[in-house]
Amino acid sequence: MSIRPRYDVAVVGEIYVDHVFSGFPVWPQPGEEVVTDAYVREMGGGAAATACGLAKLGRAVTLVGLVGSDDHDWFARGLARYGVAVDGLAIGDGATGTTISVSTADDRSFFTHVGVNRQVGALATGAGLAILAQARHVHFAMPLARDVADAVLPPLAAAGIRTSLDMGYQPAWLADPANLPTLRAIDHLMPNEKEAELLCGHADPVAYFVHATAIGLRHPMLKLGARGAAALEGDRIVTTAPPAVIAVDATGAGDAFDAGFIDALLDDASPLQRLQRGCITGALSTRRPGALAAIPDRNELRSIHDRTY
């Protein structure tokens, strides 16, 4: 008799306290100052953003990650407001990771203190693995160290649990040939254009898909920012554009995209439909400052989908 998974998705990765400054018309030059009234302090990091996005879409989600002892209760309360389970939220030895995000409507930059996130790999291969095994899908919002991948990916695959990976902008990790087996083992790698260029050496999306096929990636796809997204379906590339929005802050848009994409995966949707849901959640997340405030719920997702596609 099969055991029904406890969660639709387990998200594992880096968690941060985000200090988000937005609304700047231009980037300051060295020695200059620009001023904004738009500031929020919120839960951050790709893992938290994607987990909250999936929970808002009605999925049963747990988050596996580490925070400092001073911030544990604050995170637990915040995640509970979105409906994210906190059985995988552990206290690390040190300070919570912290990111300062500074953005215009078109782009963003980050200043980050990694903190206890350096210990996430040990959590994923230890107590966290039992939690990951209770999900239908596991999303890694982190660069998977080779030893972590070797310990975690085979048992998940053996249990029939699908996986996805958004490693973020990690030039050294993407350039390391030791990580090629990890890229091949992951079911859905979710890079943006800059990350894809680091992986294949070309800025052209077509070149990326040729390279992805050559190195054996499963289900190649590519996030194209304001231009939408693309994926390889059989021997053809399918593309879609995002809905029109008035963008305020692009922080976390890629992580919100991941939530919509994974939501479609859980429904066994087509590659094009996965891109469409990802583009909706990614685009709509930019309407307010921070990564979480404007992520759509399922009703809004369906409404925008019907009007756009």
C-alpha positions as CSV (number, residue, x, y, z in Angstrom):
1,M,0.0,0.0,0.0
2,S,1.4,3.4,-1.0
3,I,1.8,6.2,1.6
4,R,0.3,9.5,0.6
5,P,3.0,12.3,0.8
6,R,2.5,14.7,3.6
7,Y,3.6,17.7,1.5
8,D,3.2,18.7,-2.2
9,V,6.5,20.4,-2.0
10,A,9.5,20.6,0.3
11,V,11.7,23.6,-0.3
12,V,15.2,23.5,1.0
13,G,17.8,26.2,0.8
14,E,19.1,29.5,2.1
15,I,16.9,31.8,4.3
16,Y,17.6,35.5,4.9
17,V,16.3,38.5,6.6
18,D,15.7,40.9,3.7
19,H,16.1,44.6,4.0
20,V,14.5,45.8,0.7
21,F,15.0,49.3,-0.6
22,S,13.1,50.1,-3.8
23,G,11.7,53.0,-5.8
24,F,15.0,54.5,-6.9
25,P,14.9,56.2,-10.3
26,V,18.6,55.7,-10.9
27,W,21.6,53.9,-9.4
28,P,23.9,56.2,-7.4
29,Q,27.4,56.8,-8.5
30,P,30.3,56.2,-6.0
31,G,30.1,58.9,-3.3
32,E,26.5,59.8,-4.3
33,E,23.3,59.2,-2.2
34,V,19.8,58.5,-3.5
35,V,16.7,58.5,-1.2
36,T,13.5,56.5,-1.1
37,D,10.5,56.1,1.2
38,A,10.0,52.5,0.0
39,Y,11.6,50.1,2.6
40,V,10.4,46.7,4.0
41,R,12.0,44.1,6.2
42,E,10.7,40.7,5.4
43,M,11.6,37.0,5.1
44,G,14.0,36.5,2.2
45,G,16.1,34.1,0.3
46,G,14.9,32.0,-2.6
47,A,13.8,29.2,-0.4
48,A,11.4,31.3,1.7
49,A,10.1,33.2,-1.3
50,T,9.3,30.1,-3.4
51,A,7.8,28.2,-0.4
52,C,5.5,31.1,0.5
53,G,4.5,31.5,-3.2
54,L,3.6,27.8,-3.4
55,A,1.6,28.0,-0.2
56,K,-0.3,31.0,-1.4
57,L,-1.2,29.0,-4.5
58,G,-2.8,26.4,-2.2
59,R,0.0,23.9,-2.0
60,A,1.0,22.0,1.1
61,V,4.6,23.2,1.7
62,T,7.4,22.8,4.2
63,L,10.6,24.8,4.3
64,V,13.9,23.2,5.3
65,G,16.5,25.7,6.3
66,L,18.5,27.4,9.1
67,V,18.1,30.7,11.0
68,G,19.8,32.2,14.0
69,S,18.2,31.7,17.4
70,D,17.2,35.3,17.7
71,D,15.1,35.2,14.5
72,H,13.5,31.7,14.8
73,D,10.2,32.8,16.3
74,W,9.9,35.8,13.9
75,F,10.4,33.4,10.9
76,A,8.0,30.8,12.3
77,R,5.3,33.4,12.7
78,G,5.9,34.8,9.3
79,L,5.9,31.4,7.5
80,A,2.7,30.4,9.4
81,R,0.9,33.4,8.0
82,Y,1.5,32.0,4.6
83,G,0.6,28.5,5.6
84,V,4.2,27.1,5.3
85,A,5.0,24.3,7.7
86,V,8.1,25.0,9.9
87,D,9.0,21.4,11.0
88,G,12.2,21.8,8.9
89,L,13.1,25.2,10.2
90,A,16.2,24.7,12.4
91,I,18.5,26.9,14.5
92,G,22.0,27.2,13.2
93,D,25.2,28.0,15.0
94,G,25.5,31.7,14.3
95,A,23.6,34.6,12.8
96,T,20.8,34.5,10.3
97,G,21.8,35.3,6.8
98,T,21.0,38.9,5.9
99,T,20.5,40.6,2.5
100,I,20.2,44.2,1.6
101,S,18.3,44.5,-1.7
102,V,18.5,47.8,-3.7
103,S,16.3,48.0,-6.8
104,T,14.9,50.1,-9.5
105,A,11.9,49.0,-11.6
106,D,14.3,47.4,-14.1
107,D,16.9,45.7,-12.0
108,R,18.3,45.0,-8.6
109,S,21.5,44.5,-6.6
110,F,22.2,42.6,-3.4
111,F,24.6,42.9,-0.5
112,T,24.6,39.7,1.5
113,H,25.9,38.1,4.7
114,V,25.6,34.4,4.3
115,G,25.5,33.5,8.1
116,V,24.2,30.1,9.1
117,N,23.2,29.3,5.5
118,R,26.7,27.7,5.1
119,Q,25.4,24.9,7.3
120,V,22.3,24.1,5.2
121,G,23.9,21.2,3.4
122,A,24.5,19.3,6.7
123,L,20.8,19.9,7.6
124,A,19.6,18.5,4.2
125,T,21.6,15.4,4.5
126,G,20.8,14.8,8.1
127,A,17.5,15.5,9.9
128,G,16.2,17.4,6.9
129,L,16.3,14.4,4.5
130,A,13.5,12.6,6.4
131,I,11.3,15.7,5.8
132,L,12.2,16.0,2.1
133,A,11.2,12.3,1.7
134,Q,7.6,13.3,2.8
135,A,7.0,15.5,-0.3
136,R,5.9,14.9,-3.9
137,H,8.4,17.4,-5.1
138,V,11.6,18.8,-3.6
139,H,12.9,22.2,-4.7
140,F,16.5,23.2,-3.9
141,A,17.0,26.9,-3.7
142,M,20.7,26.7,-3.2
143,P,23.9,25.6,-5.0
144,L,24.1,21.9,-4.1
145,A,27.5,20.9,-3.0
146,R,28.6,17.7,-4.6
147,D,28.6,15.6,-1.4
148,V,25.1,16.9,-0.6
149,A,23.8,16.0,-4.0
150,D,25.3,12.5,-3.7
151,A,23.6,12.0,-0.4
152,V,20.2,13.5,-1.2
153,L,19.4,13.0,-4.8
154,P,19.6,9.2,-5.2
155,P,17.2,8.4,-2.3
156,L,14.7,11.0,-3.6
157,A,14.9,9.6,-7.1
158,A,14.4,6.1,-5.8
159,A,11.3,7.2,-4.0
160,G,9.9,8.7,-7.2
161,I,10.2,12.3,-5.9
162,R,10.7,14.9,-8.6
163,T,13.4,17.6,-8.0
164,S,14.1,21.1,-9.2
165,L,17.1,23.4,-8.7
166,D,17.5,27.2,-8.7
167,M,21.1,27.6,-7.6
168,G,21.1,31.4,-8.1
169,Y,24.0,33.4,-9.6
170,Q,26.9,31.1,-8.7
171,P,29.7,31.5,-11.2
172,A,32.2,29.2,-9.5
173,W,29.6,26.5,-8.9
174,L,28.4,26.6,-12.5
175,A,31.9,26.5,-13.9
176,D,32.9,23.5,-11.8
177,P,32.8,20.3,-13.9
178,A,32.3,18.3,-10.6
179,N,28.7,19.6,-10.6
180,L,27.8,18.3,-14.0
181,P,26.4,15.0,-12.5
182,T,24.2,17.1,-10.2
183,L,22.8,19.1,-13.2
184,R,22.0,15.8,-15.0
185,A,20.4,14.3,-12.0
186,I,18.0,17.2,-11.3
187,D,14.7,16.9,-13.1
188,H,14.2,20.6,-13.6
189,L,17.1,23.1,-13.6
190,M,15.7,26.6,-13.5
191,P,18.4,29.2,-14.6
192,N,18.0,32.8,-15.7
193,E,19.9,34.2,-18.7
194,K,23.0,35.2,-16.8
195,E,23.2,31.8,-15.2
196,A,22.6,30.0,-18.5
197,E,25.4,32.0,-20.1
198,L,27.8,31.0,-17.3
199,L,26.9,27.4,-17.9
200,C,27.2,27.3,-21.7
201,G,29.4,30.3,-22.5
202,H,26.8,32.0,-24.8
203,A,24.2,34.7,-24.3
204,D,21.9,33.3,-27.0
205,P,19.0,31.2,-25.6
206,V,19.2,28.9,-28.6
207,A,22.8,28.2,-27.8
208,Y,21.9,27.4,-24.2
209,F,19.3,24.8,-25.3
210,V,21.8,23.2,-27.7
211,H,24.3,23.0,-24.8
212,A,21.7,21.7,-22.3
213,T,20.8,18.9,-24.7
214,A,24.5,18.1,-25.3
215,I,25.3,17.7,-21.6
216,G,22.2,15.7,-20.8
217,L,20.0,18.1,-18.9
218,R,16.4,17.0,-18.3
219,H,13.6,19.2,-19.5
220,P,15.7,22.3,-20.2
221,M,14.0,25.7,-19.6
222,L,15.2,29.3,-19.3
223,K,13.9,32.4,-17.5
224,L,14.1,35.4,-19.7
225,G,13.1,38.2,-17.2
226,A,10.7,40.8,-18.7
227,R,10.7,38.9,-22.0
228,G,9.2,35.8,-20.4
229,A,10.6,32.3,-20.5
230,A,11.4,29.4,-22.9
231,A,11.6,25.7,-22.7
232,L,12.6,22.8,-24.9
233,E,9.6,20.6,-25.8
234,G,10.8,17.6,-27.9
235,D,12.9,19.2,-30.7
236,R,11.3,22.6,-30.6
237,I,11.7,25.7,-28.3
238,V,8.4,27.0,-26.9
239,T,8.3,30.6,-25.5
240,T,5.8,32.7,-23.6
241,A,5.7,36.4,-22.5
242,P,4.6,37.6,-19.1
243,P,1.4,39.6,-18.4
244,A,1.7,43.3,-18.5
245,V,2.3,44.8,-15.0
246,I,3.5,48.1,-13.5
247,A,6.7,46.8,-11.9
248,V,7.8,48.4,-8.6
249,D,10.5,46.0,-7.4
250,A,12.0,42.9,-9.1
251,T,13.3,41.4,-5.9
252,G,12.4,37.7,-5.8
253,A,10.7,37.6,-9.2
254,G,12.7,34.6,-10.2
255,D,11.8,32.8,-7.0
256,A,8.1,33.6,-7.6
257,F,8.5,32.3,-11.1
258,D,9.7,29.0,-9.6
259,A,6.6,28.8,-7.5
260,G,4.3,29.1,-10.5
261,F,6.4,26.7,-12.5
262,I,6.4,24.0,-9.8
263,D,2.7,24.5,-9.2
264,A,2.2,23.6,-12.9
265,L,4.5,20.6,-12.6
266,L,2.4,19.3,-9.7
267,D,-0.6,19.3,-12.2
268,D,1.5,17.5,-14.8
269,A,1.0,20.5,-17.1
270,S,2.7,20.9,-20.5
271,P,6.1,22.8,-20.8
272,L,4.2,25.8,-22.2
273,Q,1.7,25.9,-19.3
274,R,4.6,25.6,-16.8
275,L,6.2,28.7,-18.4
276,Q,2.9,30.6,-18.4
277,R,2.2,30.0,-14.7
278,G,5.8,30.9,-13.9
279,C,5.6,34.1,-15.9
280,I,2.4,35.1,-14.1
281,T,3.7,34.6,-10.6
282,G,7.0,36.1,-11.5
283,A,5.5,39.2,-13.1
284,L,2.8,39.8,-10.5
285,S,5.4,39.6,-7.7
286,T,7.0,42.8,-8.9
287,R,3.9,45.0,-8.2
288,R,5.0,45.8,-4.6
289,P,8.3,46.1,-2.8
290,G,9.8,42.9,-1.5
291,A,9.6,39.3,-2.7
292,L,6.4,38.3,-0.9
293,A,3.8,41.0,-0.8
294,A,2.4,40.7,-4.3
295,I,2.6,37.0,-5.0
296,P,-0.8,35.9,-6.4
297,D,-3.2,33.4,-4.9
298,R,-4.7,30.7,-7.0
299,N,-7.8,32.7,-8.0
300,E,-5.7,35.6,-9.3
301,L,-3.4,33.2,-11.1
302,R,-6.3,31.6,-12.9
303,S,-7.9,35.0,-13.7
304,I,-4.7,36.4,-15.1
305,H,-4.0,33.2,-17.1
306,D,-7.4,33.3,-18.7
307,R,-7.0,37.0,-19.7
308,T,-3.5,36.6,-20.9
309,Y,-3.2,33.3,-22.6
